[in-house]
């Protein structure tokens, strides 16, 4: 089944305890999540989960065969899913009545990386771009490898390249021997960076992650709010590593 979030579609790989009933056309009709929840096609959900490594075949993470064209989609894992109301806004849209950004006033005020700390990013209209900036800054504190940003729009990529070195589109990175991420042109070690956001009113829930290999991934969940010309990115207590 495919997950539609307002951004790119993704293939959902469910845990073993989840069962899915199909309809006569072969499409999915009902999901039994194992915790008493029954989800139907077109339902909006809130859930835990994360992205499998971009560019890696989804089949290598699945216990059963994945038919084409589903196997070509990026894969995600979802757990503890519950039905939710549709969000009022989708990724990339600023909250209503937000002040327009000042194009010549871009700054980042970082209060740290622990739970509950808040990073403020000014002069950026898109919450996803603000999250990309935050994840890149956090990564650059300890690592200097090339970073390939997943599903980043061309104009956003151009702006980010003016602020950070060694930033690439995700298509410029590839998997070496199915286990490590490299820059396709040179073969140098690299990492994918993902930024996923869903906004409801003035609150955005997000996940930012870096993935350097099958055993080299880490991600964190955030809450984003906008005040005037500033995005506030708050760390939560939810994170993952592989």
ABEGO torsion letter per residue (X at the ends): XBBBAGBBBBBBBBBAABBBBBBAAGBBABBBAGAGBBBBBGBBBBBBEBBBBBGBBAAAABABBBBOAAAABBBBBBBGBBBBBBBABBBGBBBBGBBBBBAABBBBBBAEABBGBBBBBBGBABAAAAAAAAAAAAAAAABABBBBBBGBBAAAAAAAAAABBGBBBAAABBBBGGABBBBAAAGBBBBBBBBBBBBBEABBBBBBBBBAEAABBBBBBBBBBBBEABBBBBBBABBBBX
